[in-house]
Every structure is written in C-alpha cells, then in structure tokens.
Amino acid sequence: MCGIVGCIGLRPVTPILVDALRRLEYRGYDSAGIATLSDNRVDRRRAEGKLDRLAERIAEQPLGGQTGIGHTRWATHGVPNETNAHPHTSMGVAVVHNGIIENFQTLREELSQAGHSFETQTDTEVVPHLVAHHITAGLSPEEASLAAVRRLEGAFGLVLLFEGHDDLLVAARRGSPLAIGYGDGEMFVGSDALALAPLTERIQYLEEGDVAFVRRDGARIVDTDGREQHRDIVQTAMSGAMIGKGNHRHFMEKEIFEQPAVLGDTLRSFADPSTHRINLPELPFDLRDITRLTTVACGTASYACLVARYWFEQIAGIPTDWEIGSEFRYREPPLVDGQAGLFVSQSGETADTLAA
C-alpha cells in the first residue's frame, strides 16, 4: 500500500513533500523517494528504510525546485532497496505509482526492442519509459500520458513529472484512489486527503479512469479518450488527531485503541435512536434477499471478515464464506441465486481485493 504526493508550489517543495509522506506512514512502507524539478531538470533522492533516512540523504544533498513528487513504497515487484524505490525516471520523465501493472512484462519487451534500457525489475519502471517513448515520437506530455495510460493493464494510481515543465503534473487513477488539493496559487496531489490535510481543505477526488492535468491555476480532468470530466471540489477538514500518532508508539497501536470510537462513530452515522432503526444507503437490491454471503479481503481486513462471519451467521442467520482476495481473484467458484459478495479493504485500494 504505497503513498503518493505531488506539489506544484510557490515555495521550496522538498519540505512539503517530506511532511506529506510522513502523514502517509500509517500505510507501511519499505523505502521512500522524492523527485523535483531543479532548474527545470529532474533531480531525485531515494533511500531504503524509514523516511528519516531519506531526510538525511536530502540534508546531505539538498533538492531545489517548487514542483515535485514523492512516494513511500511497499514492494510488490523487485526487492525493497534504493534502486527499486520510486520515483522511477526515463529521459526526463519521473513517476510515482501505487498498484500493479499487470502487463509490464509485455511492455518491457516492446520497449527493450525499441532501444530502452531498464535499471530495475519493477513493473513501475515501464511507465516513464513508455511515456518518454511517446514524447520522443512527437506527442506532448499530456498526449503521451494518455497514450501510455491506455496501454496499461491493472489497478494503479500514478503521478508524472516532466523535465522542462515546472507547471505540470499528470495524475491517473484506475482502481487506486487519488485526490487533488487546491491551494492559493499551489496545487497538490495525494493518494488520500490525509496527506494534504494541513495544505488545503479543498479536495477533488478523481474517479475511476480519470486523468488529471494539474497546473498552478487548477486541474483539467479527462477520461482516457480525452473527453472532459467534471468532478466536484469538496470542503474537508482533518483534525490533528487523525493525522498523527498522538501519544501512541506507532500507527498500529493507534488503530487498535481507536476501534471503540470508530465503531461508535460508524453506528451513529446509520442508527436512529428515536426509531431504533438502522438507515443504510439505498442499494440496488434488497438485503433480505441474501441467502449466502462471501467475504473477500486481504491482511488485517481478512481478520475482520473472520470475526464478521460469526456475526453474520449467529445474528443474521446467513451462511458466510471467508476468502482471501489474492486467491479468490484467480478462482471461478459456482454462484447460486441469493449469494452476495462483501469486499473489504482497510485502505480502499488493496490490489488483490480490487481485482477479485
């Protein structure tokens, strides 16, 4: 579960990116990196391990510029080390990426035959090479990004930075959430609103298939065919308690002790104490028609489903199956009338659960 941040600012961007990445530490990660446009050229620093190591690297070799992208990586393709850490670059194009590029091997072979050389075994590295390949063929950064996204298969969120274009970031969402933040003469991108919390309260959430061209004066959003899309800008407010660890030793401890309050808040959102009824959002089917339930999740979310299985069976009387997303996505189980699926993800972007 990687973390993504980006900024087109009016001030030094490096401390903004580092602070934003710290707000994404709760996601877990094994390496981190930042790329900025310094004198309109891509410059980057990466480090294995905690963000403190990246901060030390930057202190030794400072990064300039007002435009940049940052990333915390949880390894999927390629071992966790500095070489495989994001951002990845090619010919003046830099990218940070969350998710999995399913057809990266095919793209890698095509690009290798076209003369591209790769430094890593990661799926992400094909993205800047593919975009750079289209730019070399004469497309603009925006056109090249759209052409590249159309070739990618899988679930991903990514942000691109271009040498010579300090007023442009390109963000693309397919299955992995991204949010755009609107500041005063500054624009931000993050994998969730928490990363942007102290920077702005005006957030625009990208929807499935969106590609955003982000500049200092705003964002233009299109689909992969270039058709304009409208997304509302919403007002949001994140408290300091939501962003930091508080008095807890780590985020896992914080999440454990927050469970009673979170459960209470959730129940209050749907329960009407005056009528003793639960008011759920309108659904395209009647919950009373469910005769069997299959829960699908990964990691800690799957443990939550294990607990919920007992509740569904004991309280609701619904037979409930428990499946791991990484296994279920490759199966073709027989389905029966009245069977429903419940897909659970702590982050909302678990790749295997989304694929399932």
KEBA-276897 format. One record per residue (C-alpha): residue in three letters; residue number from 1; x, y, z. Coordinates in pm, 1 decimal. Example, Ala and Ser with C-alpha at 12.3 -4.5 7.8 and 13.67 -1.06 7.14 Angstrom:
<sites>
SITE  code  pos        xx        yy        zz
SITE   ALA    1    1230.0    -450.0     780.0
SITE   SER    2    1367.0    -106.0     714.0
</sites>
This chain:
<sites>
SITE  code  pos        xx        yy        zz
SITE   MET    1       0.0       0.0       0.0
SITE   CYS    2     216.4     281.4    -131.3
SITE   GLY    3     182.4     652.1     -56.9
SITE   ILE    4     184.9     922.3    -326.0
SITE   VAL    5     224.5    1300.3    -300.9
SITE   GLY    6     282.6    1573.7    -555.1
SITE   CYS    7     302.1    1952.5    -546.7
SITE   ILE    8     324.4    2247.1    -783.3
SITE   GLY    9     406.4    2527.4    -542.1
SITE   LEU   10     530.4    2879.9    -491.4
SITE   ARG   11     786.8    2779.8    -227.9
SITE   PRO   12    1054.8    2512.7    -184.8
SITE   VAL   13     873.5    2185.5    -247.7
SITE   THR   14    1101.4    1934.8     -71.9
SITE   PRO   15     988.1    2000.3     288.9
SITE   ILE   16     624.8    1995.0     172.3
SITE   LEU   17     672.9    1651.7      16.0
SITE   VAL   18     863.0    1505.5     312.2
SITE   ASP   19     599.5    1624.8     560.5
SITE   ALA   20     319.8    1487.9     341.0
SITE   LEU   21     493.6    1149.5     319.0
SITE   ARG   22     517.5    1140.4     698.9
SITE   ARG   23     139.1    1171.0     711.7
SITE   LEU   24     121.6     856.9     496.4
SITE   GLU   25     349.2     646.9     717.7
SITE   TYR   26      44.8     468.4     859.7
SITE   ARG   27      21.8     278.6     530.2
SITE   GLY   28     350.5      99.6     593.7
SITE   TYR   29     647.8     110.6     355.4
SITE   ASP   30     999.1     -21.7     298.4
SITE   SER   31    1158.3     266.6     104.2
SITE   ALA   32    1089.5     624.7       3.8
SITE   GLY   33    1192.6     883.1    -252.4
SITE   ILE   34    1136.8    1230.7    -392.5
SITE   ALA   35    1193.2    1388.2    -734.6
SITE   THR   36    1184.2    1762.8    -801.1
SITE   LEU   37    1239.8    1994.5   -1093.7
SITE   SER   38    1557.7    2182.5   -1010.2
SITE   ASP   39    1645.7    2436.6   -1280.7
SITE   ASN   40    1379.2    2255.8   -1485.5
SITE   ARG   41    1569.5    1925.7   -1470.1
SITE   VAL   42    1457.8    1615.8   -1280.5
SITE   ASP   43    1659.5    1556.0    -964.4
SITE   ARG   44    1578.2    1280.5    -714.8
SITE   ARG   45    1678.1    1129.3    -381.4
SITE   ARG   46    1578.8     780.6    -265.2
SITE   ALA   47    1651.1     566.5      38.6
SITE   GLU   48    1572.0     221.9     171.4
SITE   GLY   49    1402.2     211.4     509.8
SITE   LYS   50    1235.8     487.4     707.6
SITE   LEU   51    1172.8     844.2     597.2
SITE   ASP   52    1439.6     963.7     838.8
SITE   ARG   53    1699.1     802.6     611.6
SITE   LEU   54    1557.8     987.7     312.4
SITE   ALA   55    1561.4    1312.2     511.6
SITE   GLU   56    1928.0    1252.5     596.6
SITE   ARG   57    2006.6    1192.5     229.4
SITE   ILE   58    1833.5    1517.9     135.6
SITE   ALA   59    2019.3    1707.1     409.6
SITE   GLU   60    2347.1    1581.7     262.0
SITE   GLN   61    2240.1    1657.0     -97.0
SITE   PRO   62    1960.2    1917.6     -94.9
SITE   LEU   63    1688.9    1921.3    -360.0
SITE   GLY   64    1573.6    2251.7    -507.8
SITE   GLY   65    1263.9    2345.5    -701.0
SITE   GLN   66     897.8    2427.1    -644.5
SITE   THR   67     750.0    2128.4    -829.2
SITE   GLY   68     795.0    1767.2    -723.6
SITE   ILE   69     656.0    1422.7    -644.2
SITE   GLY   70     718.1    1182.5    -356.5
SITE   HIS   71     649.8     820.9    -269.5
SITE   THR   72     659.9     560.7       5.3
SITE   ARG   73     691.4     209.9    -138.7
SITE   TRP   74     566.5    -128.4     -24.7
SITE   ALA   75     747.2    -371.4    -253.4
SITE   THR   76     548.5    -589.5    -495.4
SITE   HIS   77     783.2    -631.5    -794.9
SITE   GLY   78    1152.2    -612.5    -706.5
SITE   VAL   79    1320.4    -632.8    -366.9
SITE   PRO   80    1297.2    -339.8    -122.0
SITE   ASN   81    1611.1    -134.2    -185.2
SITE   GLU   82    1713.5     211.2    -304.0
SITE   THR   83    1737.9     110.8    -670.5
SITE   ASN   84    1378.7     -12.9    -678.5
SITE   ALA   85    1245.3     281.7    -477.2
SITE   HIS   86    1030.4     540.2    -653.5
SITE   PRO   87    1036.1     782.0    -829.2
SITE   HIS   88    1149.1     599.6   -1142.7
SITE   THR   89    1276.8     806.8   -1433.4
SITE   SER   90    1345.3     786.8   -1805.5
SITE   MET   91    1453.3    1061.3   -2044.0
SITE   GLY   92    1326.5    1346.4   -1826.6
SITE   VAL   93    1004.6    1175.0   -1715.1
SITE   ALA   94     957.9    1074.7   -1349.4
SITE   VAL   95     674.1     870.3   -1198.5
SITE   VAL   96     541.7     758.0    -861.8
SITE   HIS   97     299.1     469.0    -869.8
SITE   ASN   98      67.4     273.9    -642.7
SITE   GLY   99     -71.3     -59.0    -761.9
SITE   ILE  100      34.6    -323.8   -1009.6
SITE   ILE  101      91.5    -300.3   -1386.3
SITE   GLU  102     -26.3    -644.6   -1493.7
SITE   ASN  103     114.9    -630.7   -1848.5
SITE   PHE  104     450.7    -475.9   -1756.8
SITE   GLN  105     649.8    -769.2   -1895.8
SITE   THR  106     492.5    -731.8   -2241.3
SITE   LEU  107     552.6    -355.5   -2238.3
SITE   ARG  108     907.0    -404.6   -2114.3
SITE   GLU  109     987.8    -637.8   -2404.1
SITE   GLU  110     838.0    -393.8   -2657.2
SITE   LEU  111    1034.7    -102.1   -2515.9
SITE   SER  112    1356.3    -304.1   -2497.4
SITE   GLN  113    1322.1    -386.9   -2865.6
SITE   ALA  114    1277.7     -12.6   -2929.7
SITE   GLY  115    1612.0      56.9   -2759.2
SITE   HIS  116    1512.7     130.5   -2399.0
SITE   SER  117    1735.1       3.6   -2116.2
SITE   PHE  118    1596.7     -74.0   -1771.1
SITE   GLU  119    1768.4     -42.1   -1433.5
SITE   THR  120    1525.5    -249.4   -1224.5
SITE   GLN  121    1288.8    -546.0   -1238.4
SITE   THR  122     992.0    -339.5   -1116.1
SITE   ASP  123     665.4    -304.7   -1303.4
SITE   THR  124     664.1      71.6   -1241.0
SITE   GLU  125     973.7     145.3   -1447.4
SITE   VAL  126     793.6      70.0   -1773.8
SITE   VAL  127     567.6     373.0   -1718.2
SITE   PRO  128     822.3     657.4   -1758.7
SITE   HIS  129     986.3     468.2   -2045.1
SITE   LEU  130     650.9     429.0   -2220.1
SITE   VAL  131     561.2     796.2   -2172.2
SITE   ALA  132     908.8     908.8   -2283.6
SITE   HIS  133     878.1     682.8   -2589.0
SITE   HIS  134     561.2     867.6   -2695.6
SITE   ILE  135     716.9    1209.1   -2627.1
SITE   THR  136    1013.9    1114.6   -2846.5
SITE   ALA  137     762.0    1028.3   -3118.8
SITE   GLY  138     635.7    1387.9   -3107.7
SITE   LEU  139     349.5    1385.4   -2857.0
SITE   SER  140     309.9    1647.5   -2583.9
SITE   PRO  141     345.8    1533.1   -2220.2
SITE   GLU  142     -33.9    1533.7   -2186.1
SITE   GLU  143     -88.0    1335.6   -2507.4
SITE   ALA  144     194.9    1095.1   -2422.1
SITE   SER  145      48.5    1032.6   -2077.0
SITE   LEU  146    -293.8     948.8   -2220.2
SITE   ALA  147    -139.1     718.8   -2480.4
SITE   ALA  148      59.9     539.7   -2209.4
SITE   VAL  149    -233.8     501.6   -1969.5
SITE   ARG  150    -438.8     342.9   -2247.4
SITE   ARG  151    -172.3      72.3   -2276.6
SITE   LEU  152    -151.9      -7.2   -1905.3
SITE   GLU  153    -343.0    -301.2   -1758.3
SITE   GLY  154    -407.4    -346.6   -1388.4
SITE   ALA  155    -509.6    -136.4   -1089.5
SITE   PHE  156    -299.2     172.7   -1030.6
SITE   GLY  157    -270.5     534.6    -930.1
SITE   LEU  158      23.2     732.8   -1066.4
SITE   VAL  159     162.0    1084.7   -1089.1
SITE   LEU  160     404.6    1200.4   -1359.7
SITE   LEU  161     660.2    1483.6   -1357.5
SITE   PHE  162     821.7    1621.5   -1675.1
SITE   GLU  163    1159.0    1785.5   -1728.9
SITE   GLY  164    1114.7    2135.7   -1869.0
SITE   HIS  165     752.5    2160.5   -1748.3
SITE   ASP  166     751.3    2302.3   -1395.6
SITE   ASP  167     381.5    2389.0   -1424.3
SITE   LEU  168     251.6    2037.9   -1492.7
SITE   LEU  169     180.6    1715.2   -1307.8
SITE   VAL  170     -25.7    1437.7   -1464.5
SITE   ALA  171    -225.8    1212.2   -1232.1
SITE   ALA  172    -410.0     898.4   -1342.9
SITE   ARG  173    -642.9     674.6   -1146.6
SITE   ARG  174    -754.5     322.9   -1223.2
SITE   GLY  175    -852.4     129.7    -911.3
SITE   SER  176    -619.3     316.2    -673.5
SITE   PRO  177    -751.7     638.7    -515.9
SITE   LEU  178    -603.4     982.0    -582.8
SITE   ALA  179    -706.7    1324.2    -455.1
SITE   ILE  180    -622.3    1671.2    -585.8
SITE   GLY  181    -584.5    1960.6    -342.6
SITE   TYR  182    -645.3    2325.9    -431.9
SITE   GLY  183    -430.0    2584.3    -252.4
SITE   ASP  184    -364.0    2955.3    -303.6
SITE   GLY  185    -158.2    2953.4    -622.6
SITE   GLU  186     -47.4    2599.4    -538.9
SITE   MET  187    -180.7    2255.9    -632.2
SITE   PHE  188    -133.0    1922.5    -460.6
SITE   VAL  189    -188.7    1553.9    -536.4
SITE   GLY  190    -209.4    1273.8    -281.6
SITE   SER  191    -312.0     912.5    -251.5
SITE   ASP  192    -557.9    1029.7      13.6
SITE   ALA  193    -676.9    1353.7     169.9
SITE   LEU  194    -476.9    1290.3     488.6
SITE   ALA  195    -154.4    1361.7     301.9
SITE   LEU  196    -289.5    1702.8     202.3
SITE   ALA  197    -464.6    1788.7     530.8
SITE   PRO  198    -251.2    2084.5     653.1
SITE   LEU  199    -202.5    2217.0     299.5
SITE   THR  200    -562.0    2266.4     186.1
SITE   GLU  201    -923.0    2192.5     276.1
SITE   ARG  202   -1041.9    2199.7     -87.2
SITE   ILE  203   -1022.4    1847.7    -227.7
SITE   GLN  204   -1121.8    1697.6    -561.5
SITE   TYR  205   -1139.4    1317.8    -575.0
SITE   LEU  206   -1053.7    1150.1    -903.6
SITE   GLU  207   -1291.7     879.8   -1017.8
SITE   GLU  208   -1222.4     554.1   -1198.5
SITE   GLY  209   -1049.6     611.7   -1532.6
SITE   ASP  210    -976.2     981.0   -1470.4
SITE   VAL  211    -658.4    1150.2   -1592.0
SITE   ALA  212    -586.2    1495.4   -1445.6
SITE   PHE  213    -357.4    1761.2   -1589.4
SITE   VAL  214    -261.6    1962.1   -1281.6
SITE   ARG  215    -122.5    2315.9   -1309.3
SITE   ARG  216     -77.4    2601.9   -1062.1
SITE   ASP  217    -412.6    2754.9   -1154.6
SITE   GLY  218    -617.1    2433.9   -1134.2
SITE   ALA  219    -674.5    2090.0   -1280.8
SITE   ARG  220    -833.3    1970.8   -1603.3
SITE   ILE  221    -975.3    1619.1   -1582.7
SITE   VAL  222   -1041.8    1392.4   -1880.7
SITE   ASP  223   -1105.5    1024.8   -1944.5
SITE   THR  224    -852.3     811.0   -2129.4
SITE   ASP  225   -1006.1     918.0   -2460.6
SITE   GLY  226    -953.5    1284.5   -2374.3
SITE   ARG  227   -1319.0    1368.8   -2302.1
SITE   GLU  228   -1364.7    1637.6   -2036.1
SITE   GLN  229   -1492.3    1519.9   -1696.3
SITE   HIS  230   -1639.0    1725.4   -1411.3
SITE   ARG  231   -1552.2    1639.7   -1051.5
SITE   ASP  232   -1680.6    1842.3    -757.5
SITE   ILE  233   -1438.1    2022.5    -528.0
SITE   VAL  234   -1541.5    1945.2    -170.7
SITE   GLN  235   -1455.4    2112.1     157.7
SITE   THR  236   -1290.0    1880.2     406.2
SITE   ALA  237   -1132.3    1923.3     747.5
SITE   MET  238    -889.9    1674.5     900.8
SITE   SER  239    -806.6    1703.5    1270.3
SITE   GLY  240    -455.0    1672.7    1407.5
SITE   ALA  241    -562.1    1357.6    1592.7
SITE   MET  242    -647.6    1192.0    1262.0
SITE   ILE  243    -314.2    1280.8    1102.5
SITE   GLY  244     -52.0    1199.9    1366.2
SITE   LYS  245      24.9     912.8    1603.2
SITE   GLY  246     -61.4    1124.6    1908.1
SITE   ASN  247      71.6     961.4    2224.3
SITE   HIS  248      85.5     616.6    2065.3
SITE   ARG  249     412.7     440.1    1986.5
SITE   HIS  250     309.4     356.3    1630.8
SITE   PHE  251       9.7     365.6    1397.7
SITE   MET  252     -88.8       3.7    1465.4
SITE   GLU  253    -125.4      80.6    1835.9
SITE   LYS  254    -322.8     394.3    1749.8
SITE   GLU  255    -562.2     199.4    1526.2
SITE   ILE  256    -616.0     -65.5    1796.1
SITE   PHE  257    -708.0     188.8    2063.7
SITE   GLU  258    -923.5     390.9    1823.1
SITE   GLN  259   -1151.6      95.4    1747.3
SITE   PRO  260   -1421.8     172.2    2009.2
SITE   ALA  261   -1452.9     534.3    1893.5
SITE   VAL  262   -1452.7     438.8    1524.8
SITE   LEU  263   -1718.9     172.2    1581.1
SITE   GLY  264   -1930.5     419.6    1777.0
SITE   ASP  265   -1898.2     687.1    1508.4
SITE   THR  266   -1994.8     434.8    1240.8
SITE   LEU  267   -2303.6     319.0    1429.9
SITE   ARG  268   -2412.0     677.4    1497.2
SITE   SER  269   -2388.9     751.4    1124.7
SITE   PHE  270   -2656.0     491.9    1045.4
SITE   ALA  271   -2851.1     426.6    1366.4
SITE   ASP  272   -3160.3     630.9    1453.1
SITE   PRO  273   -3206.6     608.0    1832.2
SITE   SER  274   -3557.6     756.0    1813.4
SITE   THR  275   -3687.5     474.0    1591.9
SITE   HIS  276   -3431.9     204.2    1681.9
SITE   ARG  277   -3372.1     151.9    1310.2
SITE   ILE  278   -3054.1     125.3    1100.8
SITE   ASN  279   -3070.7     353.7     796.6
SITE   LEU  280   -2840.4     214.9     529.4
SITE   PRO  281   -2770.1     382.6     193.7
SITE   GLU  282   -3005.4     287.0     -87.5
SITE   LEU  283   -2886.9     -33.0    -254.4
SITE   PRO  284   -2975.9    -183.9    -594.1
SITE   PHE  285   -3103.6    -498.1    -419.4
SITE   ASP  286   -3293.1    -598.6    -106.5
SITE   LEU  287   -3064.1    -717.2     172.4
SITE   ARG  288   -3336.8    -958.1     281.1
SITE   ASP  289   -3290.6   -1149.1     -45.5
SITE   ILE  290   -2936.1   -1255.2      51.7
SITE   THR  291   -2924.7   -1626.3     132.1
SITE   ARG  292   -2546.7   -1670.0     133.1
SITE   LEU  293   -2258.0   -1426.6     176.0
SITE   THR  294   -1895.3   -1444.5      61.5
SITE   THR  295   -1646.4   -1208.7     227.9
SITE   VAL  296   -1327.5   -1127.0      35.0
SITE   ALA  297   -1029.8    -939.9     181.2
SITE   CYS  298    -653.6    -945.6     243.4
SITE   GLY  299    -435.1    -895.3     550.1
SITE   THR  300    -592.8    -739.5     857.0
SITE   ALA  301    -915.5    -679.9     663.6
SITE   SER  302    -946.6   -1057.2     624.2
SITE   TYR  303    -920.3   -1095.1    1002.8
SITE   ALA  304   -1208.4    -850.0    1037.9
SITE   CYS  305   -1407.4   -1065.6     795.9
SITE   LEU  306   -1332.5   -1372.8    1008.1
SITE   VAL  307   -1493.2   -1200.4    1305.6
SITE   ALA  308   -1782.1   -1071.7    1093.5
SITE   ARG  309   -1850.0   -1424.7     966.8
SITE   TYR  310   -1953.8   -1529.3    1316.0
SITE   TRP  311   -2182.3   -1226.5    1348.4
SITE   PHE  312   -2348.6   -1278.4    1010.1
SITE   GLU  313   -2415.5   -1643.6    1090.6
SITE   GLN  314   -2515.7   -1605.1    1455.9
SITE   ILE  315   -2711.0   -1278.5    1438.6
SITE   ALA  316   -2841.4   -1264.4    1080.4
SITE   GLY  317   -2854.6   -1639.7    1019.0
SITE   ILE  318   -2674.8   -1603.9     684.0
SITE   PRO  319   -2423.5   -1877.5     586.7
SITE   THR  320   -2096.3   -1691.7     528.3
SITE   ASP  321   -1780.8   -1793.4     340.6
SITE   TRP  322   -1439.0   -1636.2     403.7
SITE   GLU  323   -1197.7   -1586.4     113.7
SITE   ILE  324    -851.0   -1433.6      68.8
SITE   GLY  325    -853.2   -1180.9    -216.3
SITE   SER  326    -522.2   -1294.4    -366.2
SITE   GLU  327    -665.4   -1647.1    -404.8
SITE   PHE  328   -1025.4   -1563.0    -488.1
SITE   ARG  329    -928.0   -1342.0    -783.4
SITE   TYR  330    -796.6   -1647.5    -971.6
SITE   ARG  331   -1088.8   -1877.5    -892.9
SITE   GLU  332   -1419.8   -1922.5   -1071.9
SITE   PRO  333   -1644.6   -2050.3    -792.1
SITE   PRO  334   -2001.9   -2150.4    -878.3
SITE   LEU  335   -2252.5   -1887.5    -767.5
SITE   VAL  336   -2608.8   -1950.8    -656.5
SITE   ASP  337   -2918.9   -1732.4    -651.0
SITE   GLY  338   -2922.5   -1507.1    -348.5
SITE   GLN  339   -2544.6   -1517.4    -300.0
SITE   ALA  340   -2376.5   -1181.4    -234.8
SITE   GLY  341   -2015.1   -1070.0    -207.9
SITE   LEU  342   -1872.0    -836.6      55.0
SITE   PHE  343   -1528.8    -696.3     -36.2
SITE   VAL  344   -1335.0    -533.5     247.6
SITE   SER  345   -1016.5    -322.9     227.8
SITE   GLN  346    -858.5    -118.5     507.0
SITE   SER  347    -717.8     128.5     254.9
SITE   GLY  348    -982.0     101.7     -16.1
SITE   GLU  349    -709.2      20.2    -267.5
SITE   THR  350    -583.9    -332.8    -192.2
SITE   ALA  351    -485.9    -454.8    -539.8
SITE   ASP  352    -586.3    -820.9    -498.9
SITE   THR  353    -921.1    -731.7    -342.5
SITE   LEU  354    -996.3    -483.6    -619.9
SITE   ALA  355    -900.8    -741.0    -883.5
SITE   ALA  356   -1122.6   -1001.8    -718.7
</sites>
